[in-house]
Amino acid sequence: METLSNQGMFDEARLTSLLHKIKEAGGDPFSNPDYQSWRREEEAKVVGDDDAISELNRCEARLLAQGGFVAEAKALFGVVGRGRGSEAARRSTDLEQEEVEAFANIRRHIRQLEQE
C-alpha cells in the first residue's frame, strides 16, 4: 500500500531540511516557527481525514527520529499513540494491522538510534 507521504502529499524534503538546520543550530523543533509552519500547512491538507492524520504523524515521528530528534519523536509518538500504546493497539479492533506495524517500526527505529 502506498502511503500518503510517498504519494507526495507531505513535504518530507522540506521537513528534513528544516530538521537539519534546527539540529545544526542546536534548537528545538517544537518551538521553531518554521517547523510549526510546516506542521500547520501539512495538517491543513488532511483536516477531517483520520487515516491521513495518522500517516502525517507517523511520517513526522519517523523524520524526527531520523533527524536525530529521538526525544521529540518519542514525545510525538506519545501523542500519536495516546490510547493506542502497543498493548492497546493490539487489542483495538478498529486499528488496521498496518498501523500497528508502523508504530512498532517507529519504536524499533528510535531504539536503534538510541543505541548508536
C-alpha positions, 0 to 999 in steps of 0.5 A: 500500500502506498502511503500518503507521504510517498504519494507526495502529499507531505513535504518530507524534503522540506521537513528534513531540511528544516530538521537539519538546520534546527539540529545544526543550530542546536534548537528545538523543533517544537518551538521553531516557527518554521517547523510549526509552519510546516506542521500547520500547512501539512495538517491543513491538507488532511483536516477531517481525514483520520487515516491521513492524520495518522500517516502525517504523524507517523511520517513526522515521528519517523523524520524526527527520529531520523533527524536525530530528534529521538526525544521529540519523536518519542514525545510525538509518538506519545501523542500519536499513540495516546490510547493506542500504546502497543498493548492497546493497539493490539487489542483495538479492533478498529486499528488496521494491522498496518498501523500497528506495524508502523508504530512498532517500526517507529519504536524499533527505529528510535531504539536503534538510534538510541543505541548508536 
